[in-house]
Amino acid sequence: MRIPCPFCGDRGNEEFTVLGAAGLARPAPEADDAAWHDYVHLRDNPAGAHRELWHHVFGCRAWLVVERDTRTHAVLSVTPAKERAA
């Protein structure tokens, strides 16, 4: 899979590491055990377009939001994570 880094250009996915879903909200520190269990262990496994956080570890070291189709691994868009809406 090739990822078009907005800073370095088109790169192989072996230069990156993936964190997970871009829209995942961390519970408040005082949240109960059930909320933390769900956050740590329960993840959706979507088929189709999905937004993920990727880190360009062996390049510019930027965090990126990569939208890709999980069925084909086609990259639909890449934006710097600092530009994403909160």
Backbone as JSON, one array per atom type, in Angstrom:
{
  "sequence": "MRIPCPFCGDRGNEEFTVLGAAGLARPAPEADDAAWHDYVHLRDNPAGAHRELWHHVFGCRAWLVVERDTRTHAVLSVTPAKERAA",
  "N": [[0.85, -1.17, 0.0], [0.55, 2.22, -0.79], [1.12, 5.42, 0.59], [0.28, 8.71, 0.23], [2.13, 10.99, 1.54], [1.61, 14.26, 2.74], [3.84, 15.84, 3.09], [6.2, 14.48, 2.36], [5.7, 13.13, 0.02], [4.72, 10.36, -2.12], [4.81, 7.31, -0.41], [5.85, 4.05, 0.79], [3.85, 1.88, 2.85], [5.36, 0.7, 4.84], [6.93, 2.61, 6.01], [5.4, 3.77, 7.91], [3.42, 3.77, 10.95], [0.41, 2.59, 12.36], [-2.1, 3.99, 14.41], [-4.84, 3.73, 14.95], [-8.43, 4.12, 14.83], [-9.41, 7.35, 13.78], [-11.36, 8.95, 14.94], [-11.76, 8.19, 17.56], [-12.73, 8.62, 20.87], [-11.19, 9.31, 23.88], [-11.93, 8.18, 27.16], [-12.85, 10.18, 30.06], [-10.47, 10.72, 32.74], [-11.63, 10.03, 35.19], [-13.57, 8.22, 34.53], [-15.67, 5.26, 34.71], [-14.78, 1.74, 35.2], [-16.0, 0.19, 33.2], [-16.3, 1.94, 31.03], [-13.61, 2.43, 30.39], [-12.81, -0.19, 29.77], [-14.33, -0.67, 27.45], [-13.22, 1.29, 25.76], [-10.54, 0.45, 25.51], [-10.69, -2.25, 24.62], [-12.88, -2.77, 22.84], [-13.49, -2.45, 19.53], [-14.61, -1.13, 16.42], [-14.88, -2.84, 13.3], [-14.84, -1.85, 10.45], [-16.14, -2.26, 7.11], [-15.15, -0.83, 4.28], [-14.92, 2.73, 3.69], [-12.78, 4.31, 5.99], [-11.46, 6.26, 8.64], [-8.2, 6.76, 9.85], [-5.51, 7.18, 12.23], [-2.22, 7.72, 11.35], [1.31, 7.45, 11.76], [4.16, 8.9, 10.48], [6.77, 7.41, 10.81], [9.37, 6.71, 9.77], [10.0, 8.9, 8.21], [8.95, 12.11, 7.83], [7.94, 12.24, 10.37], [5.42, 13.11, 10.97], [2.02, 13.19, 12.16], [-0.75, 11.76, 10.61], [-4.03, 11.85, 9.15], [-5.46, 9.28, 7.64], [-7.67, 8.35, 5.22], [-9.04, 5.42, 4.17], [-10.1, 2.67, 2.12], [-11.09, -0.15, 3.65], [-11.54, -2.58, 2.47], [-10.16, -2.72, 0.06], [-7.79, -1.42, 0.48], [-7.32, 0.96, -0.76], [-6.19, 4.26, -0.75], [-7.99, 7.02, 0.14], [-7.89, 9.69, 1.02], [-5.49, 11.94, 2.5], [-4.53, 13.81, 5.25], [-2.82, 16.24, 7.28], [-2.8, 15.53, 10.77], [-3.09, 17.62, 12.58], [-4.73, 19.37, 11.29], [-7.24, 18.28, 11.35], [-10.72, 18.29, 12.21], [-11.89, 18.82, 15.5]],
  "CA": [[0.0, 0.0, 0.0], [1.28, 3.48, -0.88], [0.47, 6.52, 1.28], [0.81, 9.99, -0.25], [2.39, 11.92, 2.64], [1.55, 15.63, 2.23], [5.13, 16.49, 3.27], [7.29, 13.7, 1.76], [5.3, 12.52, -1.24], [4.22, 8.98, -2.11], [5.71, 6.42, 0.33], [5.33, 2.73, 1.14], [3.28, 1.84, 4.19], [6.34, 0.22, 5.81], [7.51, 3.78, 6.68], [4.4, 4.3, 8.83], [2.76, 2.92, 11.92], [-0.99, 3.01, 12.49], [-2.58, 4.05, 15.79], [-6.21, 3.22, 14.98], [-9.49, 5.01, 14.36], [-9.13, 8.77, 13.99], [-12.4, 9.62, 15.7], [-11.95, 7.53, 18.84], [-12.67, 9.57, 21.99], [-10.67, 8.73, 25.12], [-12.79, 8.52, 28.31], [-12.28, 11.05, 31.09], [-9.71, 9.92, 33.71], [-12.49, 9.56, 36.28], [-14.61, 7.32, 34.0], [-15.72, 3.96, 35.38], [-14.04, 0.64, 34.58], [-16.69, -0.26, 32.0], [-15.96, 2.87, 29.94], [-12.22, 2.16, 30.01], [-12.79, -1.5, 29.11], [-14.85, -0.49, 26.09], [-12.24, 2.09, 25.0], [-9.32, -0.32, 25.26], [-10.88, -3.57, 24.01], [-13.95, -2.9, 21.86], [-13.26, -1.63, 18.34], [-15.36, -1.46, 15.21], [-14.1, -3.38, 12.2], [-15.68, -1.46, 9.32], [-15.83, -2.63, 5.73], [-15.37, 0.37, 3.47], [-14.14, 3.92, 4.04], [-12.47, 4.39, 7.42], [-10.42, 7.25, 8.94], [-7.25, 6.24, 10.82], [-4.32, 7.98, 12.52], [-0.96, 7.08, 10.97], [2.5, 8.22, 12.1], [5.22, 8.69, 9.48], [7.91, 7.14, 11.7], [10.63, 6.71, 9.04], [9.97, 10.01, 7.28], [8.86, 13.44, 8.43], [7.45, 12.03, 11.73], [4.12, 13.78, 11.12], [0.8, 12.39, 12.35], [-1.65, 11.97, 9.47], [-5.33, 11.18, 9.11], [-5.56, 8.57, 6.36], [-8.95, 7.71, 4.95], [-8.8, 4.35, 3.2], [-11.12, 1.63, 2.0], [-10.53, -1.33, 4.32], [-11.71, -3.76, 1.63], [-9.19, -2.73, -1.04], [-6.63, -0.65, 0.93], [-7.16, 2.17, -1.57], [-6.13, 5.47, 0.05], [-8.95, 7.99, -0.39], [-7.39, 11.02, 1.32], [-4.49, 12.04, 3.58], [-4.39, 15.18, 5.73], [-2.11, 16.31, 8.56], [-3.72, 15.36, 11.89], [-3.32, 18.89, 13.24], [-5.77, 20.07, 10.55], [-8.54, 17.62, 11.47], [-11.69, 18.92, 13.1], [-11.95, 18.16, 16.81]],
  "C": [[0.9, 1.24, 0.0], [0.46, 4.58, -0.2], [1.09, 7.82, 0.79], [0.96, 10.98, 0.9], [2.36, 13.35, 2.09], [2.89, 16.37, 2.32], [6.26, 15.8, 2.5], [6.96, 13.11, 0.4], [4.86, 11.08, -1.03], [5.25, 8.05, -1.46], [5.05, 5.07, 0.58], [4.84, 2.7, 2.58], [4.26, 1.32, 5.25], [7.05, 1.38, 6.53], [6.61, 4.31, 7.8], [4.02, 3.28, 9.89], [1.35, 3.47, 12.12], [-1.39, 2.96, 13.96], [-3.97, 3.44, 15.89], [-7.18, 4.28, 14.48], [-9.21, 6.46, 14.73], [-10.16, 9.45, 14.87], [-12.64, 9.05, 17.09], [-11.74, 8.52, 19.98], [-12.25, 8.84, 23.26], [-11.6, 9.12, 26.27], [-12.07, 9.47, 29.27], [-11.53, 10.18, 32.1], [-10.57, 9.34, 34.83], [-13.6, 8.61, 35.81], [-14.54, 5.97, 34.71], [-14.98, 2.89, 34.58], [-14.68, 0.17, 33.28], [-16.35, 0.63, 30.81], [-14.54, 2.64, 29.45], [-12.07, 0.81, 29.32], [-13.24, -1.36, 27.66], [-13.84, 0.26, 25.21], [-11.03, 1.25, 24.6], [-9.57, -1.55, 24.39], [-11.93, -3.67, 22.9], [-13.73, -1.92, 20.71], [-14.18, -2.09, 17.22], [-14.39, -2.01, 14.17], [-14.87, -3.11, 10.91], [-15.2, -2.03, 7.99], [-16.17, -1.42, 4.88], [-14.49, 1.51, 3.96], [-14.0, 4.04, 5.55], [-11.34, 5.39, 7.62], [-9.54, 6.73, 10.08], [-6.11, 7.24, 11.04], [-3.08, 7.16, 12.18], [0.19, 8.01, 11.33], [3.6, 7.88, 11.09], [6.56, 8.56, 10.22], [9.24, 7.28, 10.96], [10.65, 7.77, 7.95], [9.95, 11.31, 8.06], [8.36, 13.41, 9.88], [6.12, 12.74, 12.0], [3.03, 12.75, 11.42], [-0.17, 12.77, 11.25], [-2.97, 11.28, 9.7], [-5.45, 10.6, 7.71], [-6.95, 7.97, 6.26], [-8.7, 6.68, 3.86], [-9.98, 3.39, 3.2], [-10.52, 0.36, 2.57], [-10.68, -2.6, 3.49], [-10.62, -3.87, 0.58], [-7.85, -2.08, -0.67], [-6.35, 0.56, 0.05], [-7.18, 3.39, -0.64], [-7.01, 6.52, -0.61], [-8.51, 9.43, -0.14], [-6.38, 10.94, 2.46], [-4.4, 13.52, 3.95], [-3.56, 15.17, 7.02], [-3.11, 16.26, 9.71], [-4.02, 16.68, 12.57], [-4.39, 19.71, 12.53], [-7.15, 19.46, 10.71], [-9.43, 18.36, 12.45], [-11.76, 18.13, 14.4], [-13.29, 17.53, 17.03]]
}
